[in-house]
């Protein structure tokens, strides 16, 4: 397997509590993998990562174990940690499950229709519309997390929320948009989902959310096959 030559993100700051340091290292490594700085099959050597991040090996080891639980890393006996390689069939199965869960959550959100969550949805919609009009792509990317958070809160099902958060991390690479047009199209779909939820149309919200995930996942699989 190749050793990635990509540069990691900014090193974690020293002087933090152990648990905080482990979380920071995990977040940075996760981002490096999702952003493609480390490719599938690349070795993740504890010592080198610790040195580049300015930390000891312990938080790096814990981060690698956590990322292995998320499916982003594989821990191989006598070989160490490598960036996970998903088969097309495994990726397709994960996309199908995420689509079903996102559809269910959108349906619940529209049925419950809580005033405070609808107000939060309206705020995200307004901000997204402003960013789209400005052509502010970077801020639209940042708004993506808020879209998911407000929609998960609107669904108001703790078990479902935890399942989706875990699956979202494992499948994030499938939904990475590379062009401004892709990002605009994604936000247009996000807006349609939020509007259906705000209108209390549970069937439309579920259909749009499920179709959105399947569409993005299919595009990823087609690109990967090429």
JOKA-V962722 format. One record per residue. N is the residue number from 1. RES is the residue in one letter. PSI is psi in degrees with one decimal (* if undefined). Layout:
N|RES|PSI ; N|RES|PSI
//
This chain:
1|X|149.0 ; 2|X|153.4 ; 3|X|122.6 ; 4|X|140.3 ; 5|X|-1.1 ; 6|X|147.5 ; 7|X|134.0 ; 8|X|170.7 ; 9|X|-179.3 ; 10|X|138.8 ; 11|X|152.3 ; 12|X|149.4 ; 13|X|143.5 ; 14|X|171.2 ; 15|X|12.1 ; 16|X|161.6 ; 17|X|155.4 ; 18|X|-45.6 ; 19|X|-38.4 ; 20|X|-42.0 ; 21|X|-42.0 ; 22|X|-41.3 ; 23|X|-39.2 ; 24|X|-45.3 ; 25|X|-41.6 ; 26|X|-46.2 ; 27|X|-40.4 ; 28|X|-42.3 ; 29|X|-39.9 ; 30|X|-45.5 ; 31|X|-40.9 ; 32|X|-37.6 ; 33|X|-46.4 ; 34|X|-37.4 ; 35|X|-9.2 ; 36|X|9.3 ; 37|X|-33.3 ; 38|X|127.2 ; 39|X|159.3 ; 40|X|129.8 ; 41|X|-15.3 ; 42|X|139.2 ; 43|X|143.1 ; 44|X|92.7 ; 45|X|122.0 ; 46|X|-49.9 ; 47|X|-43.9 ; 48|X|-41.1 ; 49|X|-42.4 ; 50|X|-42.7 ; 51|X|-43.8 ; 52|X|-27.9 ; 53|X|-8.4 ; 54|X|34.1 ; 55|X|174.2 ; 56|X|175.7 ; 57|X|-22.7 ; 58|X|-52.4 ; 59|X|-29.9 ; 60|X|-43.9 ; 61|X|-43.8 ; 62|X|-38.0 ; 63|X|-42.5 ; 64|X|-38.1 ; 65|X|-42.0 ; 66|X|-41.4 ; 67|X|-27.1 ; 68|X|-37.7 ; 69|X|-29.6 ; 70|X|-11.4 ; 71|X|4.6 ; 72|X|-20.0 ; 73|X|147.2 ; 74|X|133.5 ; 75|X|112.6 ; 76|X|132.0 ; 77|X|134.5 ; 78|X|10.6 ; 79|X|-28.0 ; 80|X|-160.0 ; 81|X|139.2 ; 82|X|155.6 ; 83|X|130.9 ; 84|X|145.9 ; 85|X|117.6 ; 86|X|135.0 ; 87|X|156.3 ; 88|X|-36.9 ; 89|X|-41.6 ; 90|X|-41.5 ; 91|X|-42.3 ; 92|X|-40.7 ; 93|X|-41.8 ; 94|X|-40.0 ; 95|X|-42.3 ; 96|X|-41.3 ; 97|X|-43.6 ; 98|X|-39.4 ; 99|X|-43.4 ; 100|X|-42.5 ; 101|X|-41.4 ; 102|X|-38.8 ; 103|X|-43.4 ; 104|X|-43.5 ; 105|X|-42.5 ; 106|X|-38.6 ; 107|X|-45.5 ; 108|X|-40.6 ; 109|X|-42.8 ; 110|X|-36.2 ; 111|X|-42.0 ; 112|X|-38.8 ; 113|X|44.2 ; 114|X|132.8 ; 115|X|-40.9 ; 116|X|-36.3 ; 117|X|-34.5 ; 118|X|-38.8 ; 119|X|-39.4 ; 120|X|-39.8 ; 121|X|-43.6 ; 122|X|-36.0 ; 123|X|-43.2 ; 124|X|-40.8 ; 125|X|-45.5 ; 126|X|-44.0 ; 127|X|-40.4 ; 128|X|-40.1 ; 129|X|-38.5 ; 130|X|-43.2 ; 131|X|-37.4 ; 132|X|-42.7 ; 133|X|-35.4 ; 134|X|-15.9 ; 135|X|26.3 ; 136|X|87.3 ; 137|X|-39.9 ; 138|X|-43.6 ; 139|X|-30.2 ; 140|X|-37.6 ; 141|X|-43.8 ; 142|X|-34.2 ; 143|X|-16.2 ; 144|X|-41.5 ; 145|X|-38.7 ; 146|X|-35.5 ; 147|X|-49.9 ; 148|X|-41.9 ; 149|X|-46.7 ; 150|X|-33.2 ; 151|X|-39.8 ; 152|X|-40.2 ; 153|X|-38.7 ; 154|X|-31.8 ; 155|X|-31.4 ; 156|X|43.2 ; 157|X|106.6 ; 158|X|-43.6 ; 159|X|-47.5 ; 160|X|-39.9 ; 161|X|-44.4 ; 162|X|-39.8 ; 163|X|-44.2 ; 164|X|-37.2 ; 165|X|-44.0 ; 166|X|-46.2 ; 167|X|-33.3 ; 168|X|-42.5 ; 169|X|-41.7 ; 170|X|-24.1 ; 171|X|4.9 ; 172|X|-36.4 ; 173|X|-25.9 ; 174|X|-19.8 ; 175|X|21.6 ; 176|X|115.7 ; 177|X|132.8 ; 178|X|-15.6 ; 179|X|153.9 ; 180|X|-36.5 ; 181|X|-40.2 ; 182|X|-43.5 ; 183|X|-41.5 ; 184|X|-44.1 ; 185|X|-41.1 ; 186|X|-42.9 ; 187|X|-28.6 ; 188|X|-38.9 ; 189|X|-40.7 ; 190|X|-45.4 ; 191|X|-40.5 ; 192|X|-39.8 ; 193|X|-47.8 ; 194|X|-38.6 ; 195|X|-40.2 ; 196|X|-39.8 ; 197|X|-46.8 ; 198|X|-30.7 ; 199|X|-7.3 ; 200|X|18.3 ; 201|X|90.1 ; 202|X|-39.7 ; 203|X|-42.5 ; 204|X|-42.2 ; 205|X|-44.3 ; 206|X|-44.9 ; 207|X|-44.6 ; 208|X|-41.0 ; 209|X|-44.3 ; 210|X|-44.3 ; 211|X|-37.4 ; 212|X|-46.9 ; 213|X|-44.8 ; 214|X|-38.4 ; 215|X|-48.3 ; 216|X|-40.9 ; 217|X|-40.1 ; 218|X|-41.3 ; 219|X|-41.8 ; 220|X|-47.6 ; 221|X|-39.8 ; 222|X|-41.5 ; 223|X|-41.1 ; 224|X|-36.4 ; 225|X|-25.4 ; 226|X|*
//
